[in-house]
Amino acid sequence: MIEVLRSWYARHFSDPQAVILAISLLVGFAIIFFLGDVLTPVIAAIVIAYVLEGLVKKLQALKVPHLIAVTFVVILFLFFVLIMFLGLVPLFSKQLTQFFVELPNMLAQGQKILMTLPEQYPFISPKQIQDIVYGVQSELASFGQKVVSVSLASAINVFTLLVYMVVVPLLVFFFLKDKEKIIAWLMRFLPSRQGLASIVWHEVDRKIGNYIRGKLLEVVIVGIATYLPLKLMGLNYAALLSFLVGLSVIIPYVGAVAVTIPVALIAYFQWGWTSDFLYLLLFYGGVQFLDGNLLVPLLFSEVVNMHPAAIIIAVLVFGGLWGVWGVFFAIPLATLIQTVINSWPTSESVT
């Protein structure tokens, strides 16, 4: 057994560069795992800086000085966030309030439909239906309590939110302005010979940057493409549902399935088994089909080259470790692991 372990170690860690890379990865994962909550504004600023860096580079290509380009892009970003906040938050709040007002009627209608099932399917007993109804009601009551607790916690953390609103834009500005200096400073803590680590860093840096920009663009395109048919057909809560559909693309495969349920249920409670219901499902299915077969290959052909099962496993693992951030970065982190495995040196001649 000891000889097997020694052979494995010699084959995979005989190159000092591999040891440097392994230590760097372990330190990075440990920092995120143990200090993720504290570093939330820093992580958010890094993500935003990645997104905005492409626009800064385009302005620099047009001979705009770096500092002016960074300042303009950050101001443009803040203006966009302000417009989105003032325009969308009141609309979402209004539609969410309307949804909770209509929810008892939807539940009553759903209960009537469920109570007819024992007549059509004798193997289903009324008691089973009542258990399902009580279970749904208890879950909704629990969800309502959670919403209230979250609202109270949010009210308490208003000061923290205000601090983040100042800290994050400042960090974004400095990350964009001094990116090269910050990277050079971090490199001082690594050994002078870092060939393998440097190769992996540049490859992952390029892929993660492209992925984040592409994913946010996909969120916007899918959200707008979903909103148009929902709004034209007059579906209730069109803006809220479209926002959820847009966010669902962050979680590959799983998100699309999960968000289809509320879209279909609300359409059914509004129209029943009518042609409008079928047309809406057709339009919605068309958006999902175009997203999966046209938009994703177009935006991520260079970034994501993994089996769907590997992507789902990555979402489950990293989502379980780091919550929402883990879900968002599941594919980049899986790409990092894939790049490390492909670049890892091995020694076949083990003595």
C-alpha positions, 0 to 999 in steps of 0.5 A: 500500500505504501509503495502504491501511494509513493508511486502515485505521489512520484507520478503526480507531484514529482514536478515542483510546479505541481506542488506550487499549483496544488498549494495555491488551489488549496489556499484559495479554496480554504479562504473562500470556504472559511471567509466567504461571508466576510468577503462577499462584497469583494467577491461581488466586486470581482464579478462585476469587474470581470463583466465591465473589463470587456467594455474598458478594453473596447474603449482603450482600443478606441484610444481612450485613456485607461483612467478615463475609460474605467471612470466612464464604465463605472459611472455608466454601471452605477447609472444602469443599476440605479435605473434598474432599481428604480424601474424594476423593484417597484414593479416586482414588488407590486406583482409579488403583492398581487400574487400573494393576494391571489394565492388563496384563490389559486389554492382553493381552485387547485384543491377543487381539482385535486378532490375530483381525482378520486372519482376519475382514479379510484386508486387515489383515496380522498385521505391522500388528497387531504394529506397533500393539501394539508402538506402544501398549506403547512409548507406555504405557512412556513414559507410565509414565516420565512419571508417575514423573518427575511424582511425583518432581517433585511430591515436590520441589515439596511446599514450593511446594505448601504455600506455595500452600496458604497464599498462595492463600487469603490472596489470595482473601480480600483480592481479595474484601474489597478488590475495589473498592480494587484496581480503583480502584488499577489505574485510576490507571494508565490515562488519565482518559478510558477510556469504551470500555475501561470499557464493555468491562471491565464487559461482560467482567467480568460475562461471565467471572464468570458463565462461571467460576461456571457452568462449575464448577457444570457440572463438579460436576453432570456428574460427579455425574450420571455417577457415579450410573449408573456406580456403580449398574451396578458399573463399575470405577473409577466415581469416577475416570471420573466425575471425568474426565467432569466435567473434560472439560466444561472443553474444549467438544466435544473433551473429551466425545469424548476422555473417552468412549474410556476409559469405553467401553474399561473397560466393554467389558473388564469386560462385553464385548458385553453388555446392560450395556455397551449400557445404560451407553453409553445412560446415558452418552450421555444425560448428555452429551445433557442436558449439551449441550442443557439444562445448557449453554444454561441456564447459558451462554445469556448468556455464550457466543454463538459458533459451535462452530468458533470455540470449538474454534479458541479452545481450540486457540489459547489451549491452545497458548499457555497450556496448561491455563489457556488451555483453561479460559479459552478461551471467556472470552478468545474472549468478550473478543475478541468484545466488543472487536470489537463495541465497537470504534469505526470511522470511515467518513468517512476523508479 
